[in-house]
Amino acid sequence: MKYNDKLRLVKEFIEENFDDPVELTIALRLSVEDIVNLLPDVLVANYNNFFDDNDNLEEHTFKTESDYLGSREEWEDSQTRDY
């Protein structure tokens, strides 16, 4: 069987059998690192979901990783807000 045929069959199987991305990543045996390495264009396209619309990130000085990423409490608060 040729590459394109296998790809088509696997894509169809995934579309028909998976609606949960977590289950799909487990089935594909993908780690977060794998996803980051495989989807650089998606990461860049979603830049504004994680950072302010400031293209000059180097101007910021972060003392610790938590200053850069925000605190756990801030992330949890943003997940539980009523919109």
Buried (B, 14 or more C-beta within 10 A) or exposed (E): EEEEEEEEEEEEEEEEEBEEEEEEBEEEEEEEEEBEEEEEEEBEEEEEEEEEEEEEEEEEEEEEEEEEEEEEEEEEEEEEEEE
